[in-house]
C-alpha cells in the first residue's frame, strides 16, 4: 500500500499522530541510542521506539553481557566525553579465570587462538600516539545502554519503551510509523531493531548471506567434576568449550544450528549431554541457572538505505559473536550515519551525502562477516580445520602475526577507502595532544569536525571560513610531520595537507555540493 493511501485512511479514521520528528529510530539498544545522541547533539528532534518494557536484563549483565569495545568504539566515546562514565573496565581486568598473565596474557583471540599481549608490537601502528585511548576496553551491554540512554535523555531525545513498531509507510518527505493503535511521523526512519528487524523486513531490504554451522550456548551452570575441564578456549574433536569463570560456560556444537532453530527448551540433561560430548569428559551438570543459544548465521543487507528509511547495527548485518565484533560494527554504523544525517536534515549538505554511508560501511560489514566466517571454518571439528588452525597458531605466535590480528580485531587498522592514497586518510584521527592540555578528542566534543592547522597556512584558514568549518590553529606535542588535518565529526581523517587530493574537492564531497568561490 502506498504511503499516500495509508495516510489518507489514517486521517479518515480521525487519528492524529504526534508532531513531526526529524528522525524516528526503531530500537533502544546501543546502536539506536548512540545514533540518537549524535543527531540530538546537533539539535535534531529524535524519537526512539523500543518494544521491551524494561531496559535491563540478566543477559545484558556480566558474565553474559560482557563485551569488549574496540579502538574505533573507544575513540568515539572519548570524543563525546563518555569514557569516564564506564566502571566495568575499572573493576574487571581479567575476565577469564586461570589464564596466563604477563607477556602470555591473552588480550583477544582468533578462532580460539589467543593473542598474547607480549607479542603485539604497537609501534607498527604509525599513526597511533601515546595519548590515544586504550585499543580495547571491557564493559557490559547494560552499562553501554545505561550511559547512552542517560546522555540521550540529557540531549532531549524522547525514548518510549514498551512500544512495538508493527509497520510503517513512507513517502518522499516523511515516514508514518505504526505501533498498534499509536502512530508517529518522522522525516527519516532508521531501523536499529536487531536481527529480526521490522524495518528491514517491511522495507523489502534484501538480507543475504550464509546459514549456520553450529549452535552456540552461553550458560551459567553448577558443575560437579569441573576440574576435568581445561582453562581457556579448548578445541576438541567434537566442538569447542570455554569456562571463563567458575560456572560460566560457552559451548559450540557443530550441529548446523539445528538445536537453536528447534525452539526446544535448554534443559539440564541436554546441556550435560552436549558438554560431555564436546569436552570428552564425564563432568556432571547439577543445575542450569541461566542459558541462551545463538548461531553463526552471517547475513548482510545489500543496501542500507531506501529513500528516507535506513538500517544500522544488527538490522543491517548479523554474524557469530566471536570476538565481540557485532556491537563495535553497529556503533561504527551509528557514528558514520549520525553526522551525515544531521547535516542533511539541517540543510548543511545535500541528501547525496548519505550515499557515502553505504559506500563506507557496507565494505566494513563484509570484512567483519568474512572475518567471522574464517574463524568458524577453522573451529570445525575436522582434520582440514585442525590443519588450518595449526598454521594460524604458528603465525600468531610471531610478532608480526599477532600484531596483524590484533590490529584487525581491535579495529586499529580499519580504514575507509575514500579515494585518497595517503595512509592516514580514511582512518581514525590520531589523538593529538596539544601544548594547552587539549587533545584531538576534546576538539570533537561538539560533533562538528575540525580543520586542524599545525603550520598556520592562510589558505587553509580561508578555505575553512568559506565552508563554515570549525578551524583550529594548534601546536601539537607530536604532529606526525603533518601540516594540516581535516577531521570529520565522526573522528575520521578526511584530508591531510600532504595528500595529493585538493582540500576543496574533499569539502565539496563532504557537503555534497559546490561552494561558490
C-alpha positions as CSV (number, residue, x, y, z in Angstrom):
1,X,0.0,0.0,0.0
2,X,1.4,3.4,-0.9
3,X,2.2,6.0,1.7
4,X,-0.5,8.3,0.4
5,X,-3.2,5.7,0.6
6,X,-2.1,4.6,4.1
7,X,-2.0,8.2,5.3
8,X,-5.4,9.1,3.7
9,X,-7.0,6.2,5.5
10,X,-5.2,7.2,8.7
11,X,-6.6,10.7,8.6
12,X,-10.0,9.4,7.6
13,X,-10.2,7.5,10.8
14,X,-9.7,10.7,12.7
15,X,-6.3,9.7,14.1
16,X,-3.7,12.4,14.8
17,X,0.0,11.5,15.0
18,X,2.3,13.4,17.2
19,X,4.2,16.3,15.7
20,X,6.8,15.5,13.1
21,X,10.2,14.3,14.4
22,X,13.3,14.8,12.4
23,X,14.1,11.1,12.9
24,X,12.3,8.1,14.3
25,X,14.7,5.3,15.5
26,X,13.4,1.8,16.0
27,X,15.4,0.1,18.8
28,X,16.9,1.5,22.0
29,X,20.0,-0.7,22.0
30,X,23.5,0.8,22.0
31,X,23.3,1.5,18.2
32,X,20.0,3.3,18.3
33,X,20.9,5.2,21.4
34,X,24.3,6.4,20.1
35,X,22.7,7.4,16.8
36,X,20.1,9.3,18.8
37,X,22.8,11.1,20.7
38,X,24.7,12.0,17.5
39,X,21.5,13.6,16.0
40,X,20.3,15.3,19.2
41,X,23.7,17.0,19.8
42,X,23.2,18.8,16.5
43,X,19.7,19.8,17.8
44,X,17.7,17.4,15.7
45,X,14.5,16.1,17.2
46,X,14.6,12.3,17.8
47,X,12.1,9.7,18.9
48,X,13.4,6.2,19.9
49,X,10.9,3.4,20.0
50,X,11.7,0.2,22.0
51,X,9.4,-2.8,22.2
52,X,10.9,-4.1,25.5
53,X,9.3,-2.6,28.6
54,X,12.4,-3.0,30.8
55,X,15.8,-1.7,29.7
56,X,17.7,-4.1,31.9
57,X,18.1,-7.9,31.6
58,X,20.4,-10.5,33.2
59,X,21.6,-11.3,29.7
60,X,22.9,-7.8,29.4
61,X,25.0,-8.0,32.6
62,X,28.1,-9.9,33.3
63,X,29.1,-12.6,32.6
64,X,26.6,-13.0,29.7
65,X,26.7,-9.3,28.8
66,X,30.5,-8.9,28.9
67,X,31.7,-7.1,25.7
68,X,35.0,-5.7,24.5
69,X,34.9,-2.3,22.9
70,X,37.5,-1.9,20.1
71,X,39.6,1.1,19.3
72,X,37.1,2.9,17.0
73,X,34.3,2.5,19.6
74,X,36.5,3.6,22.5
75,X,37.7,6.6,20.4
76,X,34.2,7.6,19.5
77,X,33.1,7.5,23.2
78,X,36.2,9.5,24.1
79,X,35.4,12.2,21.5
80,X,31.9,12.6,23.1
81,X,33.3,12.8,26.7
82,X,31.7,9.5,27.8
83,X,34.7,7.3,28.7
84,X,35.0,8.3,32.3
85,X,31.5,7.0,33.0
86,X,32.4,3.4,32.3
87,X,33.0,1.4,35.5
88,X,33.2,-2.2,34.5
89,X,36.6,-1.7,32.8
90,X,38.0,-0.4,36.1
91,X,36.8,-3.4,38.1
92,X,37.4,-6.3,35.6
93,X,40.9,-6.7,34.4
94,X,41.0,-10.4,33.7
95,X,37.6,-11.9,32.7
96,X,39.0,-15.4,32.1
97,X,40.0,-17.2,35.2
98,X,43.0,-19.5,35.1
99,X,44.6,-17.8,32.1
100,X,48.3,-16.9,31.9
101,X,49.4,-13.4,32.9
102,X,52.2,-11.1,32.0
103,X,53.5,-11.3,28.4
104,X,51.5,-14.5,27.8
105,X,48.2,-12.9,28.9
106,X,45.6,-13.3,26.2
107,X,44.1,-10.0,25.1
108,X,41.9,-11.3,22.3
109,X,41.6,-14.3,20.1
110,X,41.1,-15.5,16.5
111,X,39.2,-18.8,16.2
112,X,40.0,-19.5,19.8
113,X,43.8,-18.9,19.3
114,X,44.9,-16.3,21.9
115,X,46.6,-13.1,21.0
116,X,49.5,-12.9,23.5
117,X,50.0,-9.4,25.0
118,X,53.8,-9.6,24.8
119,X,53.8,-10.3,21.0
120,X,51.8,-7.2,20.0
121,X,54.0,-4.5,18.6
122,X,52.1,-1.3,18.7
123,X,55.0,0.6,17.1
124,X,53.8,-0.8,13.8
125,X,50.8,1.4,14.0
126,X,52.4,4.5,12.7
127,X,49.6,7.0,13.4
128,X,48.7,5.8,16.9
129,X,50.0,8.2,19.6
130,X,50.7,7.6,23.2
131,X,47.8,9.9,24.1
132,X,45.4,7.6,22.3
133,X,42.6,5.9,24.3
134,X,43.1,2.2,25.0
135,X,42.7,0.0,21.9
136,X,40.2,-2.3,23.8
137,X,38.0,-1.8,26.8
138,X,35.8,-4.2,28.8
139,X,32.3,-3.3,29.5
140,X,28.8,-4.9,29.6
141,X,25.8,-4.3,27.4
142,X,23.8,-3.0,30.3
143,X,26.4,-0.4,31.1
144,X,26.7,0.8,27.5
145,X,22.9,1.2,27.2
146,X,22.6,3.0,30.5
147,X,25.3,5.5,29.7
148,X,24.0,6.2,26.2
149,X,20.4,6.4,27.4
150,X,21.3,8.9,30.0
151,X,23.2,11.1,27.5
152,X,20.3,10.8,25.0
153,X,17.8,12.0,27.6
154,X,20.1,14.9,28.6
155,X,20.1,15.9,25.0
156,X,16.3,15.9,24.7
157,X,15.8,12.6,23.0
158,X,12.3,11.0,23.6
159,X,12.6,7.3,24.4
160,X,9.4,5.3,24.5
161,X,9.6,1.8,25.9
162,X,7.0,-0.9,25.6
163,X,6.1,0.4,22.2
164,X,6.3,-2.3,19.5
165,X,6.6,-1.0,15.9
166,X,4.2,-3.1,13.7
167,X,4.6,-1.3,10.4
168,X,5.3,1.8,8.5
169,X,4.7,3.6,5.2
170,X,6.9,6.2,3.6
171,X,6.8,8.9,1.0
172,X,9.2,11.5,-0.4
173,X,9.4,13.7,2.7
174,X,8.4,11.7,5.7
175,X,7.5,8.3,7.3
176,X,4.4,7.2,9.1
177,X,5.2,4.7,11.8
178,X,2.5,2.4,13.2
179,X,2.8,1.0,16.7
180,X,-0.5,-0.8,17.3
181,X,-3.0,1.9,17.9
182,X,-0.4,4.6,18.1
183,X,1.2,6.4,15.2
184,X,4.3,8.7,14.8
185,X,5.7,10.7,12.0
186,X,9.3,11.4,11.2
187,X,11.2,12.8,8.2
188,X,13.5,9.8,8.5
189,X,13.2,6.3,9.9
190,X,16.3,4.3,11.0
191,X,16.0,0.6,11.8
192,X,18.3,-0.3,14.7
193,X,15.9,-3.0,15.7
194,X,18.1,-6.0,15.6
195,X,18.4,-9.2,13.7
196,X,14.7,-9.7,13.3
197,X,14.3,-6.0,12.2
198,X,10.7,-5.0,11.3
199,X,12.1,-2.0,9.4
200,X,14.3,-4.2,7.3
201,X,11.6,-6.8,6.6
202,X,8.8,-4.4,5.8
203,X,11.1,-2.2,3.7
204,X,11.9,-5.1,1.5
205,X,15.7,-4.9,2.1
206,X,17.5,-8.0,0.7
207,X,19.3,-9.8,3.6
208,X,21.8,-12.2,2.0
209,X,24.5,-14.5,3.5
210,X,25.3,-17.9,4.8
211,X,23.5,-20.4,7.1
212,X,24.9,-21.5,10.5
213,X,27.4,-24.2,11.1
214,X,26.8,-24.5,14.9
215,X,24.6,-23.8,17.9
216,X,26.4,-21.8,20.5
217,X,25.4,-21.9,24.2
218,X,26.1,-19.3,26.8
219,X,25.5,-20.9,30.2
220,X,25.5,-20.3,33.9
221,X,25.7,-23.7,35.5
222,X,26.7,-25.6,38.6
223,X,29.1,-28.4,37.9
224,X,30.5,-31.5,39.6
225,X,33.9,-32.6,38.3
226,X,34.7,-29.2,36.7
227,X,38.4,-29.9,37.3
228,X,38.3,-32.1,34.2
229,X,37.8,-29.1,32.0
230,X,40.8,-27.2,30.8
231,X,41.1,-23.4,31.1
232,X,40.6,-21.1,28.1
233,X,39.0,-22.0,24.7
234,X,39.5,-25.6,24.1
235,X,39.1,-27.2,20.7
236,X,38.2,-30.9,20.7
237,X,37.2,-33.4,18.0
238,X,33.6,-32.6,18.8
239,X,33.5,-28.8,19.1
240,X,34.7,-26.1,21.4
241,X,34.2,-25.2,25.1
242,X,35.2,-22.3,27.3
243,X,35.0,-22.0,31.0
244,X,36.0,-18.3,31.5
245,X,34.8,-18.1,35.1
246,X,33.6,-20.8,37.5
247,X,30.2,-21.9,36.4
248,X,30.1,-19.7,33.3
249,X,30.5,-21.7,30.1
250,X,30.4,-21.2,26.3
251,X,29.9,-24.2,24.0
252,X,29.9,-24.5,20.3
253,X,28.2,-27.6,19.0
254,X,28.6,-28.0,15.2
255,X,25.0,-29.2,14.5
256,X,24.3,-26.8,11.7
257,X,22.4,-24.6,14.1
258,X,19.7,-27.3,14.5
259,X,19.1,-27.0,18.2
260,X,18.9,-23.2,18.1
261,X,16.3,-23.4,15.4
262,X,14.3,-26.1,17.1
263,X,12.9,-23.9,19.8
264,X,13.4,-26.7,22.3
265,X,14.0,-25.8,26.0
266,X,17.6,-25.8,27.3
267,X,17.3,-28.5,29.9
268,X,20.0,-29.7,32.4
269,X,20.0,-33.1,30.7
270,X,20.6,-31.5,27.2
271,X,23.4,-29.2,28.5
272,X,25.1,-32.2,30.2
273,X,24.9,-34.3,27.0
274,X,26.4,-31.5,24.9
275,X,29.1,-30.6,27.4
276,X,30.2,-34.2,27.9
277,X,30.2,-34.9,24.2
278,X,32.2,-31.8,23.3
279,X,34.6,-31.9,26.3
280,X,35.0,-35.7,26.1
281,X,34.8,-35.8,29.9
282,X,32.3,-37.1,32.5
283,X,31.7,-33.7,34.1
284,X,28.2,-33.5,35.6
285,X,25.8,-30.6,35.3
286,X,23.9,-30.4,38.6
287,X,21.9,-27.2,37.7
288,X,21.4,-24.8,34.9
289,X,20.9,-21.3,36.3
290,X,20.7,-19.3,33.1
291,X,21.1,-20.2,29.4
292,X,20.7,-18.9,25.9
293,X,21.7,-20.1,22.4
294,X,23.0,-18.4,19.3
295,X,24.5,-19.3,15.9
296,X,27.0,-18.2,13.4
297,X,24.4,-17.3,10.7
298,X,26.0,-14.5,8.7
299,X,23.8,-12.1,6.7
300,X,24.1,-8.5,5.5
301,X,21.6,-6.2,3.8
302,X,22.7,-5.5,0.3
303,X,21.6,-1.9,0.8
304,X,21.5,0.2,4.0
305,X,19.1,2.8,2.5
306,X,15.8,3.1,0.6
307,X,14.7,6.7,0.3
308,X,14.2,8.1,3.8
309,X,14.5,4.7,5.5
310,X,17.9,3.4,6.7
311,X,19.4,0.5,8.6
312,X,22.1,0.2,11.1
313,X,23.5,-2.4,13.6
314,X,22.1,-5.9,13.6
315,X,19.3,-4.8,11.4
316,X,21.9,-4.4,8.7
317,X,24.2,-7.3,9.5
318,X,24.5,-10.4,11.7
319,X,27.2,-12.9,12.3
320,X,28.7,-15.1,15.0
321,X,29.6,-13.2,18.2
322,X,33.3,-14.3,18.0
323,X,35.5,-11.5,19.3
324,X,32.6,-9.2,20.1
325,X,32.6,-7.5,16.7
326,X,28.8,-7.1,16.4
327,X,28.5,-4.3,19.0
328,X,31.5,-2.5,17.6
329,X,30.3,-2.8,14.0
330,X,26.9,-1.3,15.0
331,X,28.5,1.6,16.9
332,X,30.6,2.4,13.9
333,X,27.4,2.5,11.8
334,X,25.8,5.0,14.2
335,X,28.9,7.3,14.2
336,X,29.2,7.2,10.5
337,X,25.5,7.8,9.8
338,X,24.8,10.3,12.6
339,X,26.7,13.3,11.4
340,X,25.7,12.8,7.8
341,X,22.0,12.5,8.5
342,X,22.2,15.5,10.9
343,X,23.8,17.6,8.2
344,X,21.2,16.6,5.6
345,X,18.3,17.4,8.0
346,X,19.8,20.8,8.8
347,X,20.2,21.6,5.1
348,X,24.0,21.8,5.5
349,X,24.6,19.1,2.9
350,X,22.7,17.5,0.1
351,X,20.9,14.2,0.5
352,X,23.5,12.5,-1.7
353,X,25.9,12.7,1.2
354,X,24.1,9.7,2.6
355,X,25.4,7.6,-0.3
356,X,28.7,7.6,1.4
357,X,27.1,5.9,4.5
358,X,26.5,2.8,2.4
359,X,29.8,3.2,0.4
360,X,31.9,3.3,3.6
361,X,30.0,0.9,6.0
362,X,29.0,-1.9,3.7
363,X,32.6,-2.9,2.9
364,X,33.4,-2.8,6.7
365,X,30.5,-5.1,7.3
366,X,31.6,-7.5,4.6
367,X,35.1,-7.6,6.1
368,X,33.8,-8.4,9.6
369,X,31.4,-11.1,8.3
370,X,34.3,-12.7,6.4
371,X,36.5,-12.5,9.5
372,X,33.8,-14.3,11.4
373,X,33.3,-16.9,8.8
374,X,37.0,-17.6,8.6
375,X,37.1,-18.2,12.4
376,X,34.1,-20.6,12.2
377,X,35.8,-22.5,9.3
378,X,38.9,-23.0,11.4
379,X,37.0,-24.1,14.5
380,X,35.2,-27.0,12.9
381,X,36.0,-30.5,14.3
382,X,37.5,-31.7,11.0
383,X,41.1,-32.6,10.0
384,X,41.1,-29.8,7.4
385,X,40.1,-27.2,10.0
386,X,42.7,-28.5,12.5
387,X,45.4,-28.2,9.9
388,X,44.4,-24.6,9.2
389,X,44.1,-23.9,12.9
390,X,47.7,-25.1,13.5
391,X,49.1,-23.0,10.7
392,X,47.3,-19.9,12.0
393,X,48.5,-20.6,15.5
394,X,52.1,-20.7,14.3
395,X,51.6,-17.3,12.6
396,X,50.0,-15.8,15.6
397,X,53.0,-16.8,17.8
398,X,55.1,-14.4,15.8
399,X,55.3,-10.6,16.5
400,X,54.1,-9.7,13.0
401,X,51.3,-12.2,13.0
402,X,50.0,-11.3,16.5
403,X,50.2,-7.6,15.6
404,X,48.3,-8.0,12.4
405,X,45.5,-10.0,14.0
406,X,45.3,-7.6,17.0
407,X,45.1,-4.6,14.6
408,X,42.1,-6.3,12.8
409,X,40.3,-7.5,16.0
410,X,40.8,-4.1,17.8
411,X,39.9,-2.1,14.7
412,X,43.2,-0.2,14.8
413,X,43.8,-0.7,11.1
414,X,40.2,-0.1,10.0
415,X,40.3,2.3,7.0
416,X,37.6,3.7,4.7
417,X,38.5,3.8,1.0
418,X,37.7,7.4,0.2
419,X,39.7,8.0,-2.9
420,X,42.9,9.2,-1.3
421,X,46.1,7.2,-1.3
422,X,47.5,8.8,1.9
423,X,47.5,6.0,4.5
424,X,46.0,8.2,7.2
425,X,43.0,9.4,5.2
426,X,40.0,7.2,6.0
427,X,41.4,6.2,9.4
428,X,40.6,7.4,12.9
429,X,42.4,10.6,13.7
430,X,45.4,10.3,15.9
431,X,44.6,11.7,19.4
432,X,47.0,14.7,19.0
433,X,48.0,16.2,22.4
434,X,48.3,20.0,22.3
435,X,50.5,22.3,24.3
436,X,47.5,23.8,26.1
437,X,46.4,20.4,27.5
438,X,43.6,19.8,25.0
439,X,43.6,16.7,22.7
440,X,42.1,15.8,19.4
441,X,39.2,14.1,21.3
442,X,38.3,17.2,23.2
443,X,38.2,19.2,19.9
444,X,35.5,16.9,18.6
445,X,33.2,17.2,21.7
446,X,30.5,19.2,19.7
447,X,30.4,16.7,16.9
448,X,31.1,19.2,14.1
449,X,34.6,18.1,13.0
450,X,37.5,20.4,12.7
451,X,40.2,21.6,10.2
452,X,43.3,21.4,12.3
453,X,46.2,23.6,11.1
454,X,49.7,22.9,12.5
455,X,51.6,25.1,10.1
456,X,49.4,28.3,10.2
457,X,48.5,28.2,6.5
458,X,46.4,31.2,5.5
459,X,44.9,29.3,2.5
460,X,43.8,26.5,4.8
461,X,42.2,29.0,7.2
462,X,40.4,30.8,4.3
463,X,39.0,27.5,3.0
464,X,37.7,26.7,6.5
465,X,35.9,30.1,6.6
466,X,34.5,29.6,3.2
467,X,32.9,26.3,4.1
468,X,31.9,27.5,7.6
469,X,34.1,24.7,9.1
470,X,35.5,24.8,12.7
471,X,39.1,25.8,12.4
472,X,41.9,25.3,15.0
473,X,45.5,26.6,14.8
474,X,47.3,24.4,17.3
475,X,50.7,23.3,18.4
476,X,50.9,19.6,19.0
477,X,53.5,17.7,21.0
478,X,53.8,15.4,18.0
479,X,52.1,16.4,14.8
480,X,53.5,13.3,13.0
481,X,55.0,15.7,10.4
482,X,51.7,16.8,9.1
483,X,50.9,20.3,8.1
484,X,47.1,20.2,8.4
485,X,44.4,17.6,9.0
486,X,40.7,17.7,8.3
487,X,38.8,15.5,10.7
488,X,35.1,14.6,10.2
489,X,32.6,14.8,13.0
490,X,32.9,11.0,13.5
491,X,36.7,11.3,14.1
492,X,37.7,10.0,10.7
493,X,40.5,11.8,8.8
494,X,39.1,13.2,5.6
495,X,42.2,15.1,4.3
496,X,45.8,15.8,5.2
497,X,48.0,18.6,3.7
498,X,50.4,16.0,2.4
499,X,47.7,14.4,0.3
500,X,47.6,14.7,-3.5
501,X,43.9,15.4,-3.3
502,X,42.9,19.1,-3.0
503,X,41.1,20.2,0.2
504,X,38.3,21.9,-1.8
505,X,37.5,18.7,-3.6
506,X,37.2,16.8,-0.3
507,X,34.9,19.5,1.2
508,X,32.7,19.6,-1.9
509,X,32.3,15.9,-1.5
510,X,31.7,16.3,2.3
511,X,28.9,18.9,1.7
512,X,27.7,17.1,-1.4
513,X,27.6,20.5,-3.2
514,X,29.9,23.1,-4.6
515,X,30.5,26.2,-2.6
516,X,31.0,29.4,-4.6
517,X,34.5,30.8,-4.5
